[in-house]
Amino acid sequence: MSLRQPPLAAVHEAAGADATEFGGWEMPVEFDSIKDEHRAVREAAGIFDVSHMSEVEVGGPDAEALMQRLTSNDVAALSPGDAQYSMITDDEGIILDDTVVYRLPSETPEYLFVPNAGHDEQMLDRWTRHRDERGLDATVENRTEAYAMFAVQGPDAPDLVADAADEAVDDLSRFTAEYRPIAGVECLLSNTGYTGEAGFEVLAPWDEAETVWDAFDCQPCGLGARDTLRIEAGFLLAGQDFDPEENPRNPYETGVGFAVDLDTEFVGRDALASAKEAGPAQRFVGIRLLDRGVPRHGYPVTTADGDRIGEVTSGTMSPTLSEPIGLGYVDAGYTDAGTDVRVEVRGQAKKARVESPKFLDR
Amino acid sequence: MSFETPDDRRYLESHEWAHRDGDTVRVGISDFAQDELGDVVFVELPDAGDEVTAGEEFGVVESIKAVSDLYAPVGGEVAAINEALFDAPELVNDDPYGEGWMLEIELDDESDLDDLLSAEEYEDQVA
């Protein structure tokens, strides 16, 4: 199967970026060096091409009912231009995907949500099937290849975006979005991100992607830095920190119960009400390695006596802290910050400490 | 992209180099390999005095994005390791044929060197 390409694939290649496969897409993983790109975002600003992210638009008279049914958060609470983090769960409350739902800046309720890379067809099917089963009057469209998506992130990002938009953006608060021209191109500009820094995400028309990309004069960054930045910020990565087949998790285990509103009727709601009542058997935590080594996906977490209590799901050498950090799950009872644990690295037990998944003090 | 491949040493297909100096052979990874890995953040090496076997794993090099096994170009006792890499693994990126060396091995069997690639042969492989 050939890989899908973002509209600027040739532009990135000409810039010297290395590409990698991710979610069925061929995306830039590294432009210069992951460390340099990471530092630029923490200290100034960087721009990421995240056009591999999916976009699905939902409209029509029953759009709100359909979104409410298939996402865990309360879409009725959204005013035009509001965005919210939400879970897409199955009947058992297992997370199929995490997503940001936008109520588009229009009078009638219309929505756009952003499933993870390569999940667009699956979500389109899910939405269409539930619409038809319930006889709802709603349109569901896969717009993944209608939009390029860029993320401009870092302490200098608000100024860069204001320059590119040719008007102030400080009226756009966190988790809100508006249509704004960027270098003359109408885009959906959203105060959101995946780095733990200030910043914006931009949905630009596919055919005008290059004009919009060129409007931001900052460090181009690949998926490598996107991963190290989100690990430091404690953000989940679908397919790695949870996966419906290989690592099924509910939102309470993954620490995103804030994105679940049990007062709404959604697929998985009853199972999650019970799960919340019972309390999670494991919880998502940060793990800092105190010995030399790097925690990686799949490494076991044990007690000092060698009893297995969990596993690492993401890890790296933190470029900001210059220390090895990971994210993963440990049994209830070992989740307090400061708990002494071990991470098995190639058969060797390395000393480690449980922490908040938010490694940075910001 | 072009990479340095000095012809004063020999290479393994798995991208390690071996440079003989008297009875010892110094070992590291090639310029091509360090570029492929990206920012090196961790190196795991045997202890001095351990035995390594030609063609078998002797350690691990990790970059931010990848974990890669290291293979011994020649067999023998480890005479020295580059401890500077524990605090400054980026030396592997900055100077792969110099300050970024990894091991010195007491050469047991000179014929191990004959099985390695010349600089030219290695270049052809990575070209």
Interface residues (C-beta under 8 A of the other chain):
Chain A: V29 E30 S33 I34 K35 G224 D227 T228 R292 G293 V294 R296 T316 M317 P319 P324 R346
Chain B: G38 D39 V41 F42 E44 V60 E62 I64 K65 V67 F86
